[in-house]
Amino acid sequence: MSDAIASRSLYWLRDNCPCAECRDPRNGQKLFQITDLPAELGISAEIEQDGRREVLWSDGHRSRYPLDWFAAPDRITPEQPATGDRRSEAGKRLWRAADFAAGIPEARWSDYLADPAERAAVLRAVQRLGFAVLREVPTVERQVLEVAASFGYVRQTNYGEIFDVRVEPDPNNLAFTSVAISPHTDNPYRDPVPTLQLLHCLENAAAGGDSGLVDGFQAAALLRAEAPADFEVLTRTLVPFVFRDRDTELRADRPLIGTDPLGRIREVRFNNRSIGRLQLPDAELDAFYTAYRKFAAITLRPELQLDFRLDPGDCLIFDNVRLLHARTAFEQDGRRHLQGCYADLDGLASTLAVLDRRAAALDRIQELFEGAGAAEYLGEAVTQAEHMLQAAALAQREGAPDHLVAAALLHDVGHFFDKDSQGVMTGRQLMEGQDNRHSHTGADWLAQWFAPGVTEPVRLHVSAKRYLCAVEPAYRAGLSAASEYTLQVQGGPMTPEQAAAFAELPGAAEAVAVRRWDDAAKVADADTPGFEHFRPLLARLLG
């Protein structure tokens, strides 16, 4: 057994076999139970080939693993989150108010909607810093629901889908009065607690009513550093959080500071208005209240309190199990109206992960354009990248839909792969008389991100040339010398029967359109936009 195999758990390796017998190729979910594996699991043979390690198991199953699986694993420690869910303090940047002297994390609503990078930056700020503010959100009723829907799902509570933070004649919560509210988290009496809160300012003409935030993880970290025994008390003492009104009775027993199994701060529940009566021996009560008072005093330190004012159109999004929020008192008769709703961090984290995954895909495609794309294009007067950019520009100029512009842009990516690392031929070999089937290679590679509307015109664009040569004699006469040469390598004009069959294929007409842009996109020194011009279009199409 090789050292690489010997260093990893055999059950871990077998449990993570990526083959189609072990995982559904459509969704990646496992198709077996851990108890289905043999009690005496062993390896009969192993070999490294094509950049993978192939393992033959003692029960006859064969697995192939990427080589990087056998690198030293990341160690999850209190200081290092590794590839975790980023919910604990190790995945956050703790802060004090002075850290935002240059400004708080914010974005215009229109930019947030239009630019995936801007949206990712806002969501990443909420994930890492605990909050962000969207500006110029339309000041219309229920708009806060649209903000929540842009990254996740609304958590409906006894307050409804939304709640109105304004003075109510018969309030069931002090939030619906004009009094000052000290730093707190919302709904600690719920299990699970809503992990995100959104507050959208519709009107704020009252004197007072300014908003404030405190990083509860920073406050807890300071307590741990200054009074570790008190920190331990607050992580192990179950506090009864209670809410009651005519129609609701809620209770959750949780510590003020929640930690994960590694002792890292993961959650803060802090709301003096909702703490019920603790039933503990006197000594434990004294220890709890000593620690509780010390923690509360830390949350009130001026250097931790970030104060700002929400103006109409501002929407604050914040982590409700990390940040404590507050407000100053305001005039009883002053016009102040915020609409809020609850959502959850898992939805935000999912949206951010997808945005990051798509950005990584676009980065990878862009690297091909800027790297391999600089090579000559099959004897033409342009590089491969210039050719594809020209094709996309032609498609866009003619008003083609986004998916066809993308197909024109990406139709020749199959030429970009190197045989040594990808196992496919290059465009140069096509010119040497070997059909590299780059249309199929490119379409298959693109299918990991794009729908058939993009990939199938790519797959069929070579066949479209053969088709046009069969049905339009004048078309063939206009081919460049290099294109005429590759026509012969790729099978020559179709027979009448082949042409009729091609015309019936889904996407054949769109492939023909891509082919015509392909043929026209070989002009040296043409004024053509770069890849960045098309990146937002591709981002809209990524799956």
N, C-alpha and C positions, 0 to 999 in steps of 0.2 A: 504494500500500500504506500502511495506517495506521501511525502510530508504534508502536501497541501490537503489531501483527504484526511490524513491522520489528525490534523489540527482541528477538524470540525466534527460535530456530533453527527453520527450516521443517520439517526432518526430525524435530525433537523434537515439534513440534505434530502432525505427521501420525502419528508413531509412537504418540502418546497420544490419538488420536481415540477418543472414548467411544461411538461409535455401535454399533449391534448388528451391523453388517457387519464391524466391526473387532474387537469384543470379544464374547465369549459373555455374554449378559445374565444368565445364571445364576451364573457364577463370576468374571466380569470378565477372563478370560484372553484374550490376543490370538489372533486367528485368522489372522494373516499373519506372514511373515518380513520382516525389514528389507530384504532383497534384493528383495522383491516391489515395493517402491516405485520409481517411475521415477527414472532417473539425473538427469534435469533436472526437478526438482520445482519447480513454481511455483504462484502463486495467480492465478486468473482474476478472482475477485470476492470481496468481503466486505461484510458488513452487520451492524449491531448491532440486535437486536430481542428483546423479551421477556426482557431481562436476560441475554442470551447473545450471543456473537459467532459469526456463521455465516460459514464459509469455503468457497468453491467452488474446488477444486484444478484444476490444469491437466489432470489426467487424467479430470476429470468427477466425482470423488468429492466429497461434501459433508459437512462436519464442523460441529458446533455445540459451542462451548466456554463454560464459565462465565467471566464477566468477571474473576474474581479470579485466573484463570490468567495474566493478563497483567500482574499486579503485579510489582514488582522481586523477583527470586528471592532466597531466603535464601542466604547465602554460608557454606559449611562451612569453618570455620577451626579451628586447634588449640584455641581457646577456646570455640567455638560448635558444638554438635553438630547444629544445624538439625533435620532430621527423620530423623536416623540411627537406628541400632539401640541406642543408649545403652550400648554395651558399653565404650567408651573412657572415660578419665578425665573427658572433657567432659560425660558424662551421669551423673556420680557426684557425691556430696558426700563429699570426703575428710575424715577425722576423726582426732582424738586422743582418748585415754581421757577427758579432762576434759569432752569434749563430751556425755558421757552421765552427768554428775553427777546429773541429775534422773531418770535411769532409762534403761534400754535399750528399744528398740522391742519391744513384746510385746503379746499378746492372749490371751484365754481361748479354748480350742479350741471351745467351744460357741458363743461369739460369732462367731468366725471362720467357722464353718459356716453360721450363721443369717443373718448380715448381710453382703451383698455389699460394702458400704462398708468394713466391718472387714477383710474378706478382701483387698480392694484395698489398704488401708493397710499390711497385713502384707507383701504381695508388693511393694509400692512401696518399703518399707523395705529388703527384700532387694536390689531392683534398684539403689537409690540409695546406701544405706549399706553394703550387703553382707551384712546379717544381720538376723534377727528371732528371737524366741523365742515359741513357743506354749506356754501354760501349761495344766495340767489335762488333758493328753492321756491317755487311758486307758492305764494301765501294764500292757498285755498284749502278749505276743509278736507281732511282725510289724505292730504298729500303725503303725510308721514308714512302712510301705508305703501306708497309708491317707492319711497326711499328704502324701506325695509325689503320690499320685493326685489330691489335691484341687486341684493346679495344673499337673501335668505327667505325666511318664512316668519310670519307674524305669530307670536305666542298669545293666544286669547286667554284672558283671565276673567275673574269676576268683575273687573272694571270694563270688560268688553274688548273689542278689537283695538279701540283707541281709548284714551282717557284725556280729559280736558283739565289742564292745570290752570285753574282760575278760581276766583272766590265763588264758593257755592253757598246757598242759603242754609243748607242742612248737611254739612260735610261729614263723610264717614272716615276722613283722613285729614290730618293737619296740612297735607300738601294742598288741599283745596281751600285754604284760608290765605290771609295776607301776612301771617306771622313768619318770622325768620325760621329757617330749617337748618339745623346743624348737619355737619357731614355724616352721611349715612349711605347704606346700600338699600335698594328696594326689595320688598317681598322676601325677606329672610325666612318667613314662615311657610314658604312653599318648598315642596320637594318633588321635582327639582326646581330650583330658583331660576327665573328667567336670567340668562347670562348677558344679555344685551338690552340696553334701553336707548330709545330715540326720543328726543324732544325737539319739536319743530315750532319755532316762534312765529306766530301769526300776528301778534300785536304786543308791543312793550312800551307804552307811553307813560307808565307809572313811575313816580320817583321811588328809587330802590328796586328791589327785585333782580339784583345782579346774581350771576351764577358763580359757582365755585366747584373745583375738583381737588381731591387729594388722592395721591397714589397710595392705596391701602397696602399694597405689597411693600412699598418703601417704608411705610409706618411700621408694619410688622417686622421688617428686616431690622429697623432701628431698635425696636423692642428686643428682638433676639440678641442684638449686639450689646445693648445696654443693660438688659435684665433677663438673661437666658432662662432663669427659673420662672419668671412671670410669663415669658413666651410659652414655656412648656405647659403651664397651667391653662393658658387660653387655647392651646391645641388639643387638650384632652378633656376639658370640662364641657359637657353637653348643656347647651343653653336652650331653654324652651322659648322659641319665638312664636308669638300668637297673634292672630288677627280675627276679630269678630265684628259682624254687624248683623242686621236683621236677617240677611239671607246667606251669610257665609260664616264658616267656622274652620279656620286653617291653623295648623300647628306643625312645626318641624323642630326637632331637637338636634342642634348642630353646634359645633364649637365656633367661637368668634373667628378663629384662624384655622383653616383647614390645610392639612399637609398631605403630600403623597407618601407612598411607602419609603421613599428615600429621604423624607424629612423636608422636602422643598415646599415652600408656600405655594398653595394652589388655589385658595379661595379665602375671601374675607366676607363675613356676614356681620354687619355692624349697624344696628338701628335701635337706639335707646327707647324709641316709642313702642317697639314691638317685643321687648324682652319681658317674658312672663316671670312668674315667681319660681326661683330655683329651690328645689327641695334637697339640700345637702347638709351634712354635719357642719357645725359652726366653724371648725377649723378650715374646712374646705371652702366655705362661704367667704371667710376672711381672706383666704389666699386668692380666691377668684376676684373679689372686689378690689383688692390691692392691685392685681394685674390689670383688671378692666379699667380702673381709673388711670393707671399709668399709660395704657394703650390709648385711651381716649385723649389724654393730655398730649400725646405725641401727634395725634391726628389734627390737633388744633394749633400746632406750631406754625407761626406765620410763614416760615420758609417752605413749608409743604403745601400751603394753600395757593392754588392757582385761581385767580379771580378774573372774570371777564363778563361782558354783557352780551346777551343774545339779542340781536336786532331782527326785525321782521325779515323772513326769508332764510334765517340761519337754522340749520338742523344739526344738533349735537348727537353724535353716536358714541356711546361709551360702554365699557365693560363693567357690568353690574356686579360681578363677583370679585372685582379688583378695586375699582375706583369708588371713592365715597363722593357723593355730590351734595351740594348745599345751595342755599340761596339766602340773600338778605331779605329783611322785611320790606314791604312796599305799602303804599297808600291803599287803604281799604277800598277807596272809590277809584283807584287808578286803573287804567285799562292795561291789563297784562293777560295775555292768553297764549298758552303753549298747548299744543296737542302732542301726545306721546303714545308710544306703543312699545311692546316688548318683542324681542327676537332672541336668537341664540347664536353663540359663538361657533357652533359646529357648521351652521349654514354659511356664515361668513368665511370660516376657514376653508370650506369646500370651494366656494366661489373663488377665493384667492388662489388656492392650489390649482384650479383649472386655468385661471388667468396666467399663472406662472408656467404651467405646462404648455399653454399655447405660446407664450412669449419664448419659451425655450425652443419650441418647434420652429418659430419664425427666425430665431437666432441661428438655428442649424441650417435652415434654408438659405438665409442671407450669407452665412459663411461659405456655402457652396458657390453662390454667385460671385463672391469677392475672392474666392480661392481658385477652385477648379474652373470656375466660369471665365477666368482671365485667359484660358487657353484658346488657341485658334479654333474656329468653327468649321471643321470639315472642308477646308480649302476655300472658304468664303472670305470676304474682305472685312469681316467683323469677328469679334470674339464670341464664344458661346453665350456669355452673359448679355452682351450687347444685342445679340440676335433675339434672345427671349424677351428682353426688355422692350425692344422695338415691336415685337409681335403683340405684347400686352398693350403698348401705347396705341397701336393701330386698332386693336379691338375696342379699347376705351373711347377712341376718337369716333368710332362708328356707333357708339351708344350700346355696345354689347352689355348684357347683364353681368353682374359681378362674377358669377361662377365661370363664365366663358372668358372674361378677362384673366382670371386666375389660371384657367387651363392654358390660355395662350402664353402666359408668363412662365408656366412650369412645364410646358410640353416636352422639353428636352432634358429634364433633370436626370433621366436615366443615363445620359452620357457622362454624368459627373462622378460616377462611382468607380473606384479603382479596383481592379481585379484582385490585387493582393489582399485587400482588407474586406471587400464586399463579395468577392466571388463572381463578379460580372465583368463583361468586357467594356472597353472604353470606346469613345467615338473614333479614336485613331484606328482601332482595329476594324471598325466599320469601313473606313477608307482603305484598309488593307484587304478588303474582300470578305470579311466575316460579319454576318448579321448579328449585332449585339442585342437585338430585340429591346432596344432602349425604351420603346414606348410602353412595353409591358413592365419592365423593371421600374420605370419611373412611376407608373400608375400604382403598382403594388406598394411601392415605398410611400407614396403620397396618401394611400388609403388609410394609413394609421391616424391621419388627422382630417382628411377631407372626404366629403360625400361623393357619390358617383357622378353628380353633376359636374364636378371638377375632374375626377380621375378617369372617367370613361372617354371623354374627348382626347385626353392624353393617351390613353391606351389605343385609341383608334386612329390617331392622326397619321401614322405611317400607312395604315390600310387605306385611309382617305386619299392619300397621294396615288396609290395604285388604282383606286376606284376612279379618281378624276382622269387619270391617264386613259382609262378604258372607255369612259363615257364622254369625254371632252377632248377631241384630238388637238384643239388649239392650246389646251392647258399644258400638254406635254411639251409642246414647242417652246413654251415660255420658261421651262425649267432651266436652272443654272447647270453648268457642266458638272459640278459636284453633286447636285441633286439628281441629275440623270444617271450618274454613276451609282449612287446609293440606291436608286430605284431598281437597278438590275440586281444588286446584292440582296435587296429585300424582297425579291420575288417577281419583279417586273409588273406590267399592267395586269389587272385582273381579267379573267375570262368573263364572258357575258353572264355565265351562271354565278360566278363569284361576286360580280358587281351587283346582280339582283339580290343576292343574299345579304350583301353588305348594306344595301339601301334599306333593308327591313330591320336592321339592328337598332335597338334603342340608342339614341345619341349619335346616330350616323350623321345626321344633318349638322349637328353642332361640331362634330369632328371635322367635317368638310370646311366649316367656317374657320376653325382653328388652323386647318391646313392652308387656307388661302392667306391668312395673316402670317403664318410661318413662311410661306414662299416670298412674301413681300418684305420680310424683315431682315434684309441683308444689305442695307445701305451703309456704306462706310461714312463715319463722322456725322451720322444723323443726330439731330437734337432730340435726345431721348431721356425721359426721367429715370432716376436711379431706383434701386430697390426700395428705398425708404418711402417713395411715393406710393408704392403698391402695398406696403405693409399693413396699413389700416384695413384695406380691402380684404387682404388675406385673413386678418384677425377676425373679421366678421364671419368668415366662412369656416373657420376651424371648428371641428367637433370636439 
